[in-house]
């Protein structure tokens, strides 16, 4: 066997020089013992926002345009200087005083967007983006929305028309046949699950079922055609009694040409 490289007497001085604290091992730190893992932190994300060095949750960063508006409000409502307001908002004074100038491509896109919005007044920014996609394929819907808001092209929601409440009249009974007829809808469902719509027409004096029109959809023009078919063999009644459904209050039913008959 080859002789050992170091003798036992030579290892002790070396170990004494390498180990600290006089050759004694250090005590284990307090807390988790040997073989035990420290408890992990609770999983999950923190509160939304940005955390500073002190751990305090801050609000989300505002856009440059919102920062400019906040600086103007601070200068108007308080005695704070513009320099300090810009420092608090995190924006330079040069960026506050000089708004970014849109590029020629953005100006062309904005002009085209305004042109389409004026031609299609009830279109929102998503449908306008579909129209602009063939001309500007590289522009996404977010930029269209930003230009849409800057140009103040938001479509106003239509309010439901409020009509003045008419004075109620007593219901006059019919005294002769074909004097007053009543019309109403009845709904049913087929075995396939598709709904059907039935327009029932009855004479108020004789209680006769004049006609029943069945279809999947009945509009105001459909109602006018049914009345004209009834008039071919009975003549036009003096009055028609209905509710305020959209089919009976449409332009086709309220047209002067039909009411004159």
Secondary structure, 3 states (H helix, E strand, C coil): CCCCCCCHHHHHHHHHHHCCHHHCCCCCCCCCCCCCCCCCCCCCCCCCCEECCCCCEECCCCCHHHHHHHHHHHHHHCCCCHHHHHHHHCCCHHHHHCCCCCCHHHHHHHHHHHHHHHHCCCCCHHHHHHHHCCCCCCCCHHHHHHHHHHCCCCCCCCCCCCCCCCCCCCCCCCCCCCCEEEEEEEEEECCCCCEEEEEEEEECCCCCEEEEEEECCCCHHHHHHHHHHHHHHHCCCCEEECCCCCCCCCCCCCCHHHHCC
